[in-house]
Amino acid sequence: MCSPDPIRPTLAFLGPVGTFSHQAAFDCFGTSVEYVPKQTIQAVFQSLSPDIPLGIVPQENSTYGSVAETYNFLRDHTIGQSNFIRGYTILAVQHCLVVRQGVKLENIDHVLSHEQALGQCRSFLARLLPWASLVPTDSTAGAAEEISNGTTTFDPYRCAAICSSIVTTVFEGLEVLRRSIQDGEANSTRFFIVSHGSDTALPPSQISPVQREALLRISTLPESHGTSEYEGSKFAKFIKALDLDFLRIDRRPALHALTFRDVYFLEVGDIDGSTPWSEKLSQALRRATYPGVEVTLLGKW
């Protein structure tokens, strides 16, 4: 890979080249950034630094739901302190079944791809490849790369990858066996744009400049020993006190020692738009202050 351009900022994405993350990033930023592939979503987050100030991670698919690996890392203390969510972009996803040249459907015993892609194509797999084992990989293009270079633990001529058709121009010896194998016609993935520092300048992009949204992480402190019902009551009061437009909520298990406690991720917004967004958000966070509840602003845009 070429050395980074000193003028263009560097952006990390879930690699290798040819993933949907790569496509989403390029559709958003074009040639205004240098692209650096990372093996996992966690590695994208962990690479953020002054040298790699930008990243892109998949957040949710319209068919298969939230991306657990992304939300798992959003629990990390660095998010909301040194690294931040800065916006999002949406990519229409068309999955293809890619094989070594000459391989037929009846030859396939193993289907490799990221767990999200496998989930998004369940109907096709159940209907046409019910005998095949499903093998999760770190990325969609990574599955194609393994088949192309023969590094998969299986016979590559007995394998298929679910990925973008662009991989056939990146890796040798591959061809598309079936196109548009995803469940449902409207299959899209939403990607978070992340940055090192909350004020890092974003390069020219296709992101809507005024979205007036924010992502909050809400958790109970480790020393809080209330019942789950009590924790739920505090959370409900917090939501009411915010008095912002409630856009979505996700949850993951908390990282501290208390069992069956959750961390909530709350997307809020301001449809009205009559007050400057930063000011309105700050006022809301001051209102929603409760003992034993920790609120972290992970990003606003």
C-alpha positions in Angstrom: 0.0 0.0 0.0 1.3 3.5 -0.8 2.5 5.7 2.0 -0.1 8.1 3.4 -0.6 11.4 1.6 0.5 14.2 3.9 -2.4 16.4 2.8 -5.2 13.9 2.8 -6.3 12.4 6.2 -6.2 8.6 6.7 -9.4 6.6 7.2 -9.5 3.1 8.7 -12.1 0.6 7.5 -13.0 -3.1 7.9 -10.9 -4.7 5.3 -9.6 -6.1 3.1 -10.1 -3.9 0.0 -13.5 -4.7 -1.5 -15.7 -4.9 1.6 -19.0 -3.1 1.9 -17.3 -0.9 4.6 -14.7 0.1 1.9 -17.4 0.8 -0.6 -19.4 2.9 1.9 -16.3 4.9 2.8 -15.4 5.6 -0.8 -19.0 6.5 -1.7 -18.9 9.0 1.2 -15.4 10.5 0.9 -14.1 9.5 -2.5 -10.5 10.5 -3.1 -10.4 13.1 -0.2 -8.9 10.5 2.2 -6.3 7.8 2.2 -7.8 4.3 3.0 -6.3 1.8 5.4 -7.9 -1.6 5.8 -8.1 -3.2 9.3 -8.9 -6.9 10.1 -11.7 -6.3 12.6 -14.2 -3.6 13.7 -12.3 -3.4 17.0 -9.1 -2.8 15.2 -10.7 0.1 13.3 -11.6 1.7 16.6 -8.2 1.0 18.2 -6.3 2.5 15.3 -7.8 5.9 15.7 -5.0 8.4 16.5 -3.4 11.6 15.2 -2.0 9.4 12.4 -5.3 7.8 11.5 -7.9 10.4 12.5 -10.9 8.8 10.8 -12.7 5.5 10.6 -15.9 3.9 9.4 -17.7 1.0 11.1 -21.0 -0.8 10.3 -23.7 0.0 12.8 -27.0 -1.6 11.6 -28.4 -3.5 8.7 -32.0 -3.1 7.7 -32.5 -6.9 7.4 -30.3 -8.4 10.2 -30.3 -5.6 12.8 -27.6 -4.0 14.9 -23.9 -5.0 14.5 -23.0 -6.5 17.9 -19.2 -6.1 17.5 -19.6 -2.3 16.9 -21.9 -1.9 20.0 -19.6 -4.1 22.1 -16.7 -1.7 21.5 -18.9 1.4 22.1 -18.8 0.3 25.7 -15.1 1.1 25.8 -14.0 4.1 27.8 -12.1 5.6 24.9 -15.4 6.3 23.0 -16.7 9.6 24.2 -13.2 10.6 25.6 -10.7 10.5 22.8 -12.7 9.0 20.0 -16.2 10.1 18.9 -19.1 9.3 16.5 -19.3 12.1 14.0 -22.2 11.1 11.7 -23.4 8.3 9.5 -23.8 7.2 5.9 -26.1 4.5 4.4 -25.2 2.0 1.7 -27.6 -0.1 -0.3 -26.2 -3.6 -0.1 -26.3 -6.2 -2.9 -24.9 -9.5 -1.8 -23.4 -12.0 -4.4 -22.4 -15.6 -4.1 -18.8 -15.7 -5.3 -16.8 -18.9 -6.1 -13.7 -20.1 -7.7 -14.1 -20.0 -11.5 -15.9 -23.1 -12.7 -17.5 -24.1 -9.4 -21.2 -25.0 -9.6 -23.9 -24.6 -6.9 -23.9 -28.4 -6.3 -20.2 -28.3 -5.5 -20.5 -25.9 -2.6 -20.2 -27.4 0.9 -19.2 -24.3 2.9 -20.3 -20.7 2.7 -18.0 -18.1 4.2 -18.8 -14.5 5.1 -19.2 -12.0 7.9 -22.0 -13.1 10.3 -24.1 -10.1 9.2 -24.0 -11.2 5.6 -24.8 -14.8 6.4 -27.8 -13.6 8.4 -28.9 -11.2 5.6 -29.0 -14.2 3.1 -30.7 -16.8 5.3 -33.6 -17.5 2.9 -31.4 -18.0 -0.1 -29.1 -20.3 1.8 -31.9 -22.4 3.3 -33.6 -22.7 -0.1 -30.6 -23.4 -2.4 -27.8 -24.5 -0.1 -29.4 -26.2 2.9 -26.6 -28.8 3.2 -23.8 -26.2 3.3 -22.1 -25.2 6.6 -22.0 -21.5 7.3 -18.6 -20.2 8.3 -18.3 -16.7 9.9 -15.3 -14.6 8.9 -14.0 -11.2 9.9 -15.3 -9.5 6.8 -17.1 -10.3 3.5 -14.1 -9.5 1.3 -11.9 -11.5 3.7 -14.0 -14.6 2.9 -13.4 -14.1 -0.8 -9.7 -13.5 -0.3 -9.4 -16.8 1.6 -11.1 -18.7 -1.3 -8.9 -16.9 -3.9 -5.6 -17.6 -2.2 -6.5 -21.0 -0.8 -5.9 -20.1 2.9 -9.3 -21.3 4.0 -9.2 -24.6 6.0 -11.6 -26.1 3.4 -11.1 -27.1 -0.2 -11.5 -23.7 -1.9 -13.3 -25.5 -4.8 -16.0 -26.6 -2.3 -16.5 -23.1 -0.9 -18.4 -19.9 -1.7 -18.2 -16.4 -0.3 -21.1 -13.9 0.3 -19.7 -10.5 -0.6 -19.8 -7.7 -3.1 -19.2 -8.4 -6.8 -16.3 -6.0 -6.7 -14.1 -8.7 -5.1 -13.8 -10.4 -8.5 -11.8 -7.4 -9.7 -9.6 -7.4 -6.6 -8.8 -11.2 -6.1 -7.8 -13.6 -8.8 -9.7 -16.6 -10.0 -13.1 -15.7 -8.7 -16.5 -15.3 -10.4 -20.1 -14.4 -9.4 -22.3 -17.4 -9.3 -25.5 -15.7 -8.1 -26.4 -12.0 -7.7 -28.8 -10.2 -5.3 -29.1 -13.1 -2.9 -30.0 -11.0 0.1 -33.4 -11.4 1.8 -35.7 -8.6 0.7 -35.2 -6.0 -1.9 -34.5 -3.1 0.4 -31.3 -4.2 2.1 -29.2 -1.3 3.4 -26.4 -0.9 6.0 -25.9 2.2 8.1 -22.2 3.0 9.0 -20.9 5.3 11.7 -18.2 7.8 10.8 -15.8 7.9 13.8 -12.9 10.2 14.5 -10.0 10.7 16.9 -11.0 13.9 18.8 -14.4 15.6 18.6 -13.2 18.5 16.6 -11.2 16.7 13.9 -12.1 18.3 10.6 -14.1 16.0 8.3 -13.1 16.0 4.7 -15.6 16.8 1.9 -18.2 14.1 1.9 -21.8 13.1 1.0 -22.9 13.2 4.7 -25.8 15.6 5.3 -24.2 18.6 7.1 -27.2 19.2 9.4 -28.7 16.1 11.1 -29.0 17.4 14.7 -28.6 14.0 16.3 -26.4 12.5 19.0 -25.5 9.2 20.6 -25.5 8.7 24.3 -24.2 5.8 26.4 -26.2 5.3 29.6 -25.1 2.9 32.4 -25.4 2.4 36.1 -22.3 2.8 38.1 -20.6 -0.4 39.5 -21.3 0.6 43.1 -25.1 0.9 42.4 -26.8 -2.2 43.7 -30.5 -1.5 42.9 -32.8 -4.2 41.4 -33.2 -4.4 37.7 -36.7 -2.9 38.2 -35.2 0.0 40.0 -32.6 0.5 37.3 -35.4 0.5 34.7 -37.3 3.1 36.6 -34.3 5.4 36.8 -33.7 4.9 33.0 -37.4 5.8 32.3 -37.0 9.0 34.4 -33.8 9.8 32.5 -35.5 9.5 29.1 -38.4 11.8 30.2 -36.0 14.4 31.7 -34.0 14.6 28.4 -37.1 15.9 26.6 -35.5 15.2 23.2 -36.8 13.3 20.1 -36.1 9.6 20.8 -34.8 8.0 17.7 -33.6 4.5 18.7 -32.2 2.5 21.5 -29.7 -0.4 21.7 -28.3 -2.3 24.7 -25.4 -4.6 25.5 -24.3 -6.3 28.7 -22.4 -4.0 31.1 -18.7 -4.7 31.5 -18.6 -4.3 35.3 -19.0 -7.1 37.8 -22.8 -6.8 38.4 -24.5 -9.6 36.5 -27.4 -8.9 34.2 -26.9 -5.2 34.0 -27.0 -3.4 30.7 -25.4 -0.5 28.9 -27.9 1.5 26.8 -27.1 3.4 23.7 -29.6 6.1 23.0 -29.9 8.1 19.8 -31.6 11.4 20.2 -32.4 14.3 17.9 -34.1 17.6 17.5 -36.7 17.7 14.8 -37.8 21.2 15.8 -34.4 22.8 15.2 -35.2 26.2 16.6 -32.4 26.2 19.2 -28.7 25.6 18.3 -28.2 21.8 18.6 -25.1 21.9 20.9 -26.9 24.3 23.3 -30.1 22.2 23.4 -28.2 19.0 23.9 -26.2 20.5 26.8 -29.3 21.7 28.5 -30.9 18.2 28.1 -27.9 16.5 29.7 -27.9 18.9 32.6 -31.6 18.1 33.2 -31.0 14.4 33.1 -28.6 14.0 36.0 -29.4 11.1 38.5 -27.3 9.5 41.2 -25.8 6.2 40.1 -26.4 6.8 36.4 -23.5 7.5 34.2 -24.1 9.3 30.9 -21.5 9.7 28.2 -21.9 11.7 25.0 -20.3 9.4 22.4 -20.9 11.9 19.6 -23.1 14.5 18.0 -23.7 15.6 14.4 
